[in-house]
């Protein structure tokens, strides 16, 4: 944006996110659970729309998180070229150090590390930049790990009481790129969908890629949209031509 300012060049920016994955107590847990796991640990968390903040209704929080951590602990980590691998490495040593620094920050700030948090160096992980699937609980909303995009396999989990609190927590970040809502209640879905300020909300699913779907963010997640008709319009200029049809114009035309 700064580089384009000298001649007002139009820019379309996608600047990352800190997306909330919201699970209400009436959700289909058989679908919500694996989706919540893979929304953060897919690509080792190196996804702009990763569900890095998991918000679970307090009535089901304990049971859901127990199953979440059990499933996350079974993820097969290794060489991304191995078809049996489910989670590969981070892209570089600098990103590895960045992720581990966030883990330390979370612990220093009082977050409860309940899964992972360490680099893997044994076996087929010896030559890469691998980090365990990591879960923090007992976090405060003002902690860096809850507010900043880590871009690694690090999840913050937090219980909420009702729809209003879930919406408030989801919006309590400078980002607004994507998010998930899991519920069987259309009333809950509509209230949360309308209240959460984010460019994309998936309901009872995670990800629906396609050229017809616009993608982009609110707030500091960026400007403009990619793909879809909205994405096409980013490359066009609108021209308004205002023409007064006078008698003289009609005579000339004839």
N, C-alpha and C positions, 0 to 999 in steps of 0.2 A: 504493500500500500504506500509506503514511504517512497519507494523507487518510482512508482507510477505518478506521484503527485506533481512532478515538474511540468508535465504536459496533460494532466487530467486523464491519463489512460485509465479506462475502465478495468476493474479487477474483480475477479470472483474468488473468494477466499474460503477454504475449508480448514479450520484451525483446531480441530480436535474436540474432545468432550470428556465428560465425567458422568456417563449415563446411569440413570436409576432403573433398576429392575424391581418392579413392585409386585409383590405376591400377597393377595388378599386371602383371608381364611376360607373363602368359598371356591378357590381356584381348583382346577384339575391338577392335583399335585403330581400325578404320574407324568404329565406333560411339562409342568412348570419346573420341576426339579432338574431334569437333565438339561433343559434349556438354560436355566440359570447357571449351571456349571459351565456349559460350553460357550455361553455368551461372554464370559470373562477369560476362560482358559483357551479358547480357540485362538490359534496363532500366537500362543504364549502371551496373550493379552495385548499383542501389538496390533490393535485395531482401534480406529478412532471412535467407533460406536460400541465398544466393549461395555458390557454391563458391570462396571467396576464398583457400583454402589448397590448392594442388595438390600432392599427394604421389605421386611416380612412382618405381617400383622402379628401383634404380640400374642394372640391366642394360639398361634401355630408356630411361633418363632423357634422354640426349643426343639421340637420334633423335626421341623424342616431343616434346621441347621445341622442337626445330627446326621440326617440322611445326606445332606449336601456334602459335608466333610468326608463321609464314608465314600461317596461316589468320587469326589475329587481325588482322594488318596489312591484310587485304583487307576488313575490315568497313566498310560504307558508313555514314558518320556524317552526320547532318543533322536537319532538321525532323522531329519525330516524326509529324506529320500527312502526311508524304510516304510513300506506300505502298512506295517503294523503299528507304526508310531502314531500316537494320538496328540502329542504336544512336543514341538521341537524347541530349538534354542532361541535365545535372544539374538538380535542381528549383529551385535558387536560387543567388544569388551567395555567400551564406554557406556553402552546401554545397560550392560550387566551391572556395572558399578553404580549407575544411576538408580536402578531398581533396588539394589541392596541398600543404597543410602536411604531410600524411602522406607524400607523395612526397619532400618535402625531408627529413623525419625519417628515412625509409628510407635515403636517400643519406648523410645525416650519420652514421647508425649503422653504415655500412659495407656496406649492401646493394648488390648489383650491378643497376643499372637496365638491362635488356636490351631493353625495348620501351616506347615511348611516354613518358608522364610529363609531357606538356606540355598547356597549354590550346590549343584550336583557335580561331582568330579569322578565318580566311580564308573567303571565299565565303559559303555559306549558314550558316556557323557564327559569323558576325560578331555576330549579335544574341542569342546564347544562351550558356549556360554549359557548354561542351563540353570534355571531356578525352579525350585519346587512350586507347585500350586500353593498359594499363600492366602490365608484368611485371617483378617483382623476382626475382632468383636470388641464390644465395650468401648467404642470410639466416640469421641465428641465431634460434633459437626464442624468445629473450627480447626480441627487437625489438618495438617498438610496432606496426609494420606487420604483424607475424605474430600478435600477441596481441589487438589492438583492432579492433573493427568500424569499417571505414572508410566503408562504404555508398557506394562509388564503383567505377569500373572499374579496380581495382588488385588484382593477383594476386601472391601469394607462392608460389613453386615451390621444392620441396625434395625431394631424392632420399631413399629409404629402402632398407634392405637386405632385411628380411624382415617377416613378419607382425607379430611382436612389436614391432619398431621402428615400423611404420606405426600400430599401435594406440596406442603410447605418444605419438607425435607428435600424432595426432588428438585424444587426451584432454588434451594439454598446453595447455589454455586454460580460462578461467573459463566459457566458453559450452558449450552442448550442444544445439543446435537441430536440425541436419540434417546430412546427408553422403551421399556416393556411394561405392560400391565397384564396381570393374570387374575381373572375373576369370571364367574358365571353370571354376575349381576350386571345387566345393561345400565342400570341407574349408576352404579359405581363406575363402570367403564366410561360413561359419558361425562360424569362429574370430573373424574381424574383427567380424561383426555382434554377437556376444555380448560382445566386449571393449570396443567403442566406446560411450561413455556419451553418447548423443544421442537426442532424441525421435523422429527419423525417419531411416531409412537406406534409400536407394534402391540397388538392386542391378542393375547393367547398364542403368541408365536414370537420368534426372534429372527429377523432378517427376511426380506422378500425382494431380493435384487431383481432388477429388470429395467430395460431402457425406458419404459413408460412411467416410472416412478420418480418424482422429484426428490432430490436429496440435498440437504444443507441445514444450517443451524441458526439458532437465535443467539443473541448476546455475543460473547467472545468466541463462539464456535464458528463464526465466519459471516460472510456476506454472499448473497445470491444462492442459486441452486444449480445443481448438476443434473443431467438427464431429465427425461420427461419434457412436456411442452415448456415448462418453466425454465428448464436448462437451455432449451433452444433459444428462448427469448433473451437469454443473457448475451447472445452473439448478434442480436439485432438492435437496430435503432428505430424508434417510432417517429414518423414524420406526419405532421398535421398540415393539410392544405385547405385553406379557407377561400372559397371562390364565390364572388357575388355575380349572379347571372343578371345582367342589365339588358335593356332593349338594344343598346348599341352592340353588345356582344352577340345577341341573337342575329342582327342584320349581317354582321361580318361572317358569322358561321354559315348563314344561308348563301 
